[in-house]
């Protein structure tokens, strides 16, 4: 029940953030954080809830653990790039929300505190590219 309310919580956060800056509140880093958070939950929210439900079912039910991703070979390369592309989508949604809030408050001069969140998000995007590149260049041997 609690996990089912996550999208509702996200909508409330989005509404509160937009109403706050639209009604003239001085944009802060916290408004930018809410945009960054919402971008991540849009992309990862359903997957995270599914993971938590499966973990609960394994712990308190008779469910079997899901198969682990392949550590080597083509499957590992595909998994690494899929994971990075998922974060790229989350980055794009977060950046879009941040730029939308900047436009809502009247431009980059007034929205500078919102833009602060592009720095860590961009760093994570770039740093997380290391793993798919390394896996592509050295995939190892597939087992079995």
Kinemage of the C-alpha trace (Angstrom):
@kinemage 1
@onewidth
@group {chain A} dominant
@subgroup {mainchain}
@vectorlist {calphas} color= white
{ca unk a 1} P 0.000 0.000 0.000
{ca unk a 2} L 2.787 2.387 0.944
{ca unk a 3} L 4.721 1.665 -2.261
{ca unk a 4} L 1.584 2.212 -4.326
{ca unk a 5} L 1.448 5.802 -3.011
{ca unk a 6} L 4.896 6.714 -4.391
{ca unk a 7} L 3.532 8.162 -7.679
{ca unk a 8} L 0.989 10.180 -5.700
{ca unk a 9} L 3.791 11.563 -3.510
{ca unk a 10} L 5.703 12.512 -6.663
{ca unk a 11} L 2.694 14.365 -8.059
{ca unk a 12} L 2.249 16.248 -4.780
{ca unk a 13} L 5.955 17.195 -4.800
{ca unk a 14} L 5.765 18.371 -8.421
{ca unk a 15} L 2.642 20.402 -7.722
{ca unk a 16} L 4.105 21.974 -4.586
{ca unk a 17} L 7.338 22.893 -6.370
{ca unk a 18} L 5.596 24.438 -9.373
{ca unk a 19} L 3.103 26.333 -7.206
{ca unk a 20} L 5.891 27.595 -4.966
{ca unk a 21} L 7.979 29.132 -7.740
{ca unk a 22} L 4.962 30.226 -9.777
{ca unk a 23} L 3.587 32.147 -6.800
{ca unk a 24} L 6.783 34.161 -6.541
{ca unk a 25} L 8.886 32.228 -4.033
{ca unk a 26} L 12.583 32.804 -4.512
{ca unk a 27} L 13.932 29.715 -6.337
{ca unk a 28} L 16.334 27.735 -4.161
{ca unk a 29} L 18.570 24.732 -4.453
{ca unk a 30} L 15.734 22.737 -2.850
{ca unk a 31} L 13.430 23.463 -5.781
{ca unk a 32} L 16.183 22.170 -8.058
{ca unk a 33} L 16.572 19.069 -5.896
{ca unk a 34} L 12.889 18.313 -6.239
{ca unk a 35} L 13.181 18.523 -10.052
{ca unk a 36} L 16.248 16.249 -10.015
{ca unk a 37} L 14.502 13.791 -7.672
{ca unk a 38} L 11.369 13.714 -9.803
{ca unk a 39} L 13.361 12.958 -12.938
{ca unk a 40} L 14.988 10.008 -11.205
{ca unk a 41} L 11.757 8.649 -9.745
{ca unk a 42} L 9.946 8.895 -13.087
{ca unk a 43} L 12.539 6.565 -14.608
{ca unk a 44} L 13.504 4.390 -11.632
{ca unk a 45} L 10.346 4.499 -9.508
{ca unk a 46} L 8.428 1.584 -11.016
{ca unk a 47} L 11.555 -0.561 -11.176
{ca unk a 48} L 12.400 0.219 -7.536
{ca unk a 49} L 8.893 -0.610 -6.332
{ca unk a 50} L 8.989 -3.886 -8.288
{ca unk a 51} L 12.389 -4.708 -6.729
{ca unk a 52} L 11.088 -3.967 -3.212
{ca unk a 53} L 7.970 -6.082 -3.782
{ca unk a 54} L 10.084 -8.995 -5.022
{ca unk a 55} L 12.417 -8.658 -2.021
{ca unk a 56} L 9.468 -8.692 0.364
{ca unk a 57} L 8.022 -11.753 -1.381
{ca unk a 58} L 11.362 -13.572 -1.094
{ca unk a 59} L 11.759 -12.656 2.569
{ca unk a 60} L 8.224 -13.393 3.737
{ca unk a 61} L 6.858 -15.654 1.013
{ca unk a 62} L 7.991 -18.527 -1.103
{ca unk a 63} L 9.289 -16.562 -4.090
{ca unk a 64} L 12.573 -17.547 -5.649
{ca unk a 65} L 15.297 -14.970 -6.260
{ca unk a 66} L 15.472 -13.617 -9.815
{ca unk a 67} L 18.385 -14.750 -11.971
{ca unk a 68} L 21.500 -12.619 -11.595
{ca unk a 69} L 22.715 -10.694 -14.638
{ca unk a 70} L 25.591 -12.250 -16.527
{ca unk a 71} L 28.957 -10.963 -15.270
{ca unk a 72} L 30.738 -11.457 -18.617
{ca unk a 73} L 30.152 -11.581 -22.337
{ca unk a 74} L 27.605 -9.967 -24.601
{ca unk a 75} L 24.831 -10.098 -21.978
{ca unk a 76} L 26.984 -8.081 -19.551
{ca unk a 77} L 27.695 -5.476 -22.249
{ca unk a 78} L 23.991 -5.147 -23.073
{ca unk a 79} L 23.127 -4.886 -19.362
{ca unk a 80} L 25.767 -2.188 -18.766
{ca unk a 81} L 24.577 -0.053 -21.697
{ca unk a 82} L 20.907 -0.550 -20.795
{ca unk a 83} L 21.648 0.655 -17.280
{ca unk a 84} L 23.520 3.717 -18.548
{ca unk a 85} L 20.806 4.574 -21.075
{ca unk a 86} L 18.243 4.351 -18.276
{ca unk a 87} L 20.225 6.932 -16.306
{ca unk a 88} L 20.572 9.074 -19.450
{ca unk a 89} L 16.777 9.121 -19.669
{ca unk a 90} L 16.520 10.063 -15.972
{ca unk a 91} L 19.085 12.818 -16.577
{ca unk a 92} L 17.096 14.144 -19.542
{ca unk a 93} L 13.839 14.192 -17.546
{ca unk a 94} L 15.541 15.912 -14.580
{ca unk a 95} L 17.251 18.480 -16.808
{ca unk a 96} L 13.976 19.128 -18.631
{ca unk a 97} L 12.198 19.762 -15.337
{ca unk a 98} L 14.997 22.020 -14.122
{ca unk a 99} L 14.949 24.063 -17.335
{ca unk a 100} L 11.151 24.187 -17.148
{ca unk a 101} L 11.356 25.655 -13.650
{ca unk a 102} L 14.025 28.133 -14.816
{ca unk a 103} L 11.693 29.286 -17.594
{ca unk a 104} L 8.820 29.493 -15.096
{ca unk a 105} L 10.774 31.818 -12.775
{ca unk a 106} L 11.889 34.109 -15.578
{ca unk a 107} L 15.212 32.893 -16.905
{ca unk a 108} L 18.723 31.850 -15.898
{ca unk a 109} L 19.471 34.951 -13.822
{ca unk a 110} L 16.694 34.276 -11.360
{ca unk a 111} L 16.817 30.484 -11.791
{ca unk a 112} L 20.551 30.051 -11.106
{ca unk a 113} L 19.969 28.116 -7.837
{ca unk a 114} L 17.939 25.579 -9.804
{ca unk a 115} L 20.728 25.061 -12.335
{ca unk a 116} L 23.132 24.024 -9.569
{ca unk a 117} L 21.741 20.478 -9.807
{ca unk a 118} L 22.917 20.062 -13.400
{ca unk a 119} L 26.518 19.837 -12.139
{ca unk a 120} L 26.214 16.671 -9.993
{ca unk a 121} L 23.768 15.059 -12.409
{ca unk a 122} L 26.148 15.637 -15.321
{ca unk a 123} L 29.107 14.297 -13.335
{ca unk a 124} L 27.197 11.135 -12.458
{ca unk a 125} L 26.180 10.734 -16.106
{ca unk a 126} L 29.787 11.034 -17.267
{ca unk a 127} L 31.307 8.891 -14.496
{ca unk a 128} L 28.707 6.180 -14.965
{ca unk a 129} L 29.763 5.915 -18.616
{ca unk a 130} L 33.035 4.306 -17.471
{ca unk a 131} L 31.422 0.940 -16.702
{ca unk a 132} L 29.663 0.351 -20.053
{ca unk a 133} L 32.770 1.491 -21.927
{ca unk a 134} L 35.024 -0.792 -19.875
{ca unk a 135} L 32.603 -3.710 -20.270
{ca unk a 136} L 32.427 -3.130 -24.015
{ca unk a 137} L 36.211 -2.996 -24.402
{ca unk a 138} L 36.848 -5.992 -22.081
{ca unk a 139} L 33.670 -8.083 -21.934
{ca unk a 140} L 35.390 -11.238 -20.698
{ca unk a 141} L 34.177 -14.675 -21.595
{ca unk a 142} L 30.599 -15.761 -21.248
{ca unk a 143} L 30.277 -18.748 -18.951
{ca unk a 144} L 28.315 -21.842 -19.715
